[in-house]
């Protein structure tokens, strides 16, 4: 990649020498007009800007070949305030900029742009035709069957998966990637009407560069609400307006770019009742219908899903879920599919280890009845704990993954299997139950080496 003449320092700006330290990189540049030349082997091209709006600076960089996902910015010669630029964001939503310039960047402030290659910041990517997934045939085998393999849980702390070179190569096993808390309410709308799309934008840029799809997670959930919302004194009509604005602002921003959305997550409690939430209390059951209708208005072509846990087989949750989506479909509410989270942890894994035939049969029956309603079914957050498995734990885990995939693929309506994160070193289960810090529920170990489960999935996908 070349960085040539990104911008010029402001007219009359005095010469300055800026020593920039990023990781182990030490670069000194004289800010005396136009800076041009090849990117150093470490992958950085730098520009000092003498003022003006940040949008103009970034546009100048993008116009000269730097992908938006690779643009990093700092100000005032700071060496610790580098943040990824958020294309189209209404303000400087990243914490370093918010601290430096709470009311915006003043004129004539020295700015530095970094067009970072994957070796440094890890947001730009090789050609999508270059696939270095350790099991190179996994994604292709799935695509040949009209199926998608994906990885989810790409939250702010684990964006390492698209920044760290090794993780990024491994992630290319996936055809679909999913945000975790990037679209949680407290992250994306921390203050009323102020939206932060940093995670979503970064993930989308990575996915587009690598021929992947992004699944949006999640628009309506009872958890991870910001204090202004949970502690507010809003009337039902005000809450309805807040919910509509939230859904439609997010979905409209990614219209035509994010293929599927988890519109509503975990709205059914463990007893099979609609969960007691701020939305149910204020708006009644109608909020479910409204959420789907508002999402469809914002993007008529996106696939809209209901997503839940303990809903893959038989039981109170799956039965109530079926009744819910049956009613929605009968009344013409725009719902396209159901997500089965499939977190086989805290004992759930033993059901599939010790009574697998019965569990898989119940899963098959449930998928079939959902499919009969014209709904797509996707396994959206799968992980399989090994703590309580007997014998060769990784072999048993691999067999469970394979049998679940096989059961899913036997139904025409079941179109995807996604795990909840990439590797055992970055999993939501850590700290959730005794021994979980030593659990290994995913397809790659802590060193990003493929586990037996990955090869078993490949075999299922390759079978005819």
N, C-alpha and C positions, 0 to 999 in steps of 0.2 A: 504494500500500500504506500502511496506517495501522499505527502502533505505539501501543497505548493501554494504559497500566497494566500493563506486563509483570510487574513485581514491585515490592516495597517494600524499602527498605533495612532492615537489621536494627534491631530496637527499640533505641532509645537511642543509635544511631550518631550521632556528631558530624557536623555539616554539613561537607562537603568540596567543593572545587572541583577537578574533574578536567579538565585540558586534554588532549584526545586528538588525535593527529595520525595520519591514515591517508592516505597519498598526499598530495594537496594539500588534504585536508579538515581544517579546524580547527573543532572544536566544543567548547564548554565547557558543562558541565551541573552543576547543584548537586544533590548527593546528599542531598536532604532529604525523604525519604519517597517517595511515588508520583511517578513521572515519566511523563507522558503527553503526547500531542500528535502532530501529523502528522510524517511522515518528512521531513527537509529535502530540498530538490531534489536534493542529491547522493546521497540514497538511504539514509541511515543513521538507524536508530532506536537509542537507547542506553539501557541500564538498568544501574544500579549495584546490586549485590546485597550484602547484608551477611553472607553466610555460608550454610551449608547445602550439601547435595550438589549437584553440577553437574547431575545428572539432573533434580532438581526445578526448577532454574532454566530449563533448556532446555525441560522440559515446560510450564512456565508460558508461555514464549515461543511454543511450538508451539500451545498451546491458544488463543492469541489471534491466530492466523492467520499466523505466520511459518513457512514451509516449513522442514523440517529441513535441506534442502540450502542454505538461505540463512542459517543460524544460525552466527555466528562468535563466538568467546569469547576473552577475555583475562582476566588476573588482576592484582591488586595495582596497578592503574593503569598497567600496562605499555603502551607504545605500539608495541612491536615483537613482542609475543608472540601476535598474533592467529592463531588456528587455526580451521579448520572443525570444528564439533562432529561426532563420530562417533556416530550413533544406535546405542545398544545395545552400544557398545564396553565391554569389561570394565575398562578403565583409560584414563588419559590417554596415548594412544599417540602423539600428535604430539610432535615433538621439543621445541618451546617449552615445552609443559606438563611434559614429562618432566624438563626441566632445572630448571624452577621448583619443581616438586613431585614429586620422585622417588617419594614414598610416598603420594601423593594430596594433595588440596587440604584444608588444615586449616580448621576452623570459623572463622567470622567473618573470612574473607578477602574483601576487596573484589573483586567480579567485575563485568565489563562484558560485556554482550551486544550484538551488532550484528545487526540484521535487514537484510541487505544486498540491495539491488536489483542487477540485472545490471550497471548502470553502474559499480558500485564493485567488488564482490567477484565478480560474474559467476556465481554459482551458482544464483540463481533465474532463471526463464525466462518469456518471454511465453507466452500461451495456446498450446497445441499446435495450435490452428486457425490461428495466424498463422505462415505459412511464408515466410521471407525468403531461402531458398536462391537464389543467383544464377541457377540454372537451375531454376525453380520446378516444372517438369513432370517432372524426373528421377525423384524419389521416387514421384510419382503414377503415372508411366508404368510403373515397375517393379512397383508394387503391382497395377496393372491386369493385369499378366501373371503374377501369382502369384510374383513374383521379389523379391529383396531386394538393395538396394545399401547398402553399409556402409563405414565407415572404422574402422580398428583402430589399435593402437599408442598408445592414450591413456595414456601412462605418467605417473609423478609429475611429471616435468619438463615434460611437454607437456599437463598438464591445463589449460593456457591455452585449449585448444579449447572448454572449457565454462565458462571464466572470462572470457576476452577477448570483448567484445561482438561484434567483427567476425568472429572465428573461430567463435563460437557460432552466428551467423546462417548462416555457410557450412556448418557441420556439419549443418544441417537438411536438406541434400541426402540424408543417410543415414537409412535405416530401422533400421539395426543399428549399434551402436558396440561396440568391443572394447577391453578393457584390455590393456596390454602388460605392464609389470612390476608392475602393481597386485596381481596374484595370484601373482607369482613367489614361490617359497618364502622367499627371503631378505627379501622385503618383508612378506609376509602372516604369516609365523611366524618372526620374527628370533631369538626365543628359544623353546626348546621349551615348547609349551603356551600361549604368549602370542601372540595373534593381533591383527593390525593390519588393520582393514577400511576404513581411511580412504578409499583410492582407490575401492574397489568401491562403498562407500556413496554417495560423491559422484557417481560416474558413474550409478549406478542412479537416484538422485533426479532427475538431469538427464534421463535417458532417459524415466522415467515422466512427467515434466512435458511431454515433447515427443512422446509417442506412439511412442517407439522401443523396440527390444529391445536387451538387452545380451548379448553373447557372452562367456562366462567363459573366460579364457586365463591360465594353464594349470595343471592339477592335478599332473601328473607330468612332469618334465623333468630332464635330466641337468645342466643349467646353472643358475646363480643359486641355488645351495644355500647356506645359512648355515654359518658355521664350526662351529657346535655340531653340525651334522649331518655335514658332510664330515670333520671332525676327530674325531668321536666314536668310542668303542670299544663299539659296540653288537653284541649277538648278532643272528642272523637273526630270531629271534622278536621281539626288541625293535624291530628295524627294521620288521617287518611291522606291529606295533602302531602305530608312529610314522606309517607311511604311511596306515594305515586312519584314524587319528584326524585326520590332516591333511586327507585327502580329504573325510571325512564332516562335519567341522566346517565347512569352507568351503561345501560344497554344501548342507548343511542350513540354514545361515544364509540362503541365497538361494533356498530351496525355493519354487517357484511364482513366482519373480521373474526369475530368469535362465533364458532359454529353452534355451540350448545351452551345452555345455562342451567345450572341448578337454581331454579326460581325459588323453591321452597324446600327447606331442610329441616328434618326431624320435627315435624308438626304434630306427630302422634306420640303419646307417652307410652310407657311400658305396659300399661293396662289396656291400651287400645282406644283411649279417648283422645280427642284433640287436646294438645298440650296447652296448659295455662300459660299464656304469654301476654305481653303488652298488647299485641295485635288482636288476640282473641277477646281480651277483656274490653278493649275499646271499640272494636269493629264487629265483633261476633264472627261466626264461621265465614261470613262473606269475604273476609280479607283474603282467604285462599283463592277464591275466584278472581278477585280484583288483581291480585299479584300477577296471575297468568295473563289476564287481559291487558294489563298495562305493559307487560314485557312484550307481548305480541305487537302492540301498537308501536313500540319503539323499534322493533326489528321483526318485520313479518316473516323473514326467512330463517330465523334462528330456531333451533330445536329447544323446546322448553321441558324441563324435567322436574319431577318430584323426587327427592333423595332422602333416604332414611337408613337406619341400622336395625338389626334384628327383624328384617322384613324379607329375607331371602327365601325362607321356607314356610312352615306353617306356624300359626300362633296368633296372638291378639293383635300384634302390630301389623303383620302382613294381611290379616283379614280386614282390619279397619282401613288399611291402605287401599285394598281392593275396592271396598265400598266407597271410599272417597273418590278414587279416580273413575270408578264406574259412573258415579253421579256427575262428575265434571264432564265426562265424555257425553253423557246423555243430554246434558244441557248446552252442549256446544262450546264449552270452555276450552281454550286452546292449550291443551297439554299434549305433548308428543311422546313422553317416555317416563320411565321410572328407573331410578338409580338404586341398586342394591349395594350398600356400602361394603359388606362382607368383611368386617373386622373380626377375625377369628382369634380372639385373645381372651384372657381371663376365664379360661375354661371352654370357650366356644370352639377352640381348636380341637378339643378332645371329642366333641360331638362328631366332627368329621374324621377324626382318627379312629374312634372306636365304634361308631354307628354310622359309618359313611354312606352305606347303601340307602338307609332310610332317610338320612339328611339330604342326599342328592336327589332322591325320589321326590321329596317334598319341595325341593328347589325347582325341579323340573315341572312339577304340577303348577307351582306358583308362576313361573315364567310363562307357561302355556296360557294360563287364564288372563294374564296381563296382555300377552300378545293377541289373544282373541278379541280384545277391545281395540286393537289397532295401535297399541302402544309399543314403542321400542323399549327394550330392557338392556341396561348396561351395568356391569359390576364396576363400581366407581371408586372404591377405597380399600381394596383388598390387602390384607396382611395376615400372616399365619404365625402365631407365637410358637416357639419351640420349647418353652420352659417345661411344660407338662407332658410333652410327647415322650413316648417310650421307645427304646431301641435306638436305631440310627435316626436321630432326630431330623437331620437334614434330608434323609431319604423319605421319611414320612411326610415332612413338610412338602417336599417336591411332589409326592403322590397326591397330596391334597390340592395343591395348586393345579396340577394336571387334570384331576377329576372334575374340579369346579369348571375349568376352561372347557373340558369336553362336554359337560352338561350344558353349559351356556351355548356352545356352538351347535349342539343338537337341535336347538330351537331357532328357527329363522328370525325371530324377533330379537334375539340376544346378539348384540353387535359389537361389544367392546368389553375388555377387561383392563382395568387400571389399578395399579397399586398405589398405596398412600405413602409416597416418597420413594426415594431411589435406593438408599442403602441402609444397612443396619446401624451405621453411625449417625444417621439423621432420621429418626423415626419418632412419631408422636407418642409412642408407648413409653418412652424413657421417663421414669419417675411416676408412672400411672399406677403401678401395682408392685408388690414385693418381688424383687428380682428382675424387674423390667430393665434395669440399667445393663443387664447382661443378656437381654433377649435379642433374637436375631430373626425378625419376622419378614424380611424383604428378600428380593431376588439377588442382591449384591451384598457382599460382606462389608466390613468397615474399611477395607482397603480397595473397595470397588471391584473386587474379583467376583465373577459370576458364580453363583451357587448352583447346586444340582437342580433346583426348581426351574431355573431359566432354561436349561437344556430340555427338561421335561415339557415345558410349555412349547418350545420349538418343535419337539416331536409331535405334539398334538396338532399344532398348526400345519405341519408338513404332511400329516396323514391324510389320506383320501378315502 
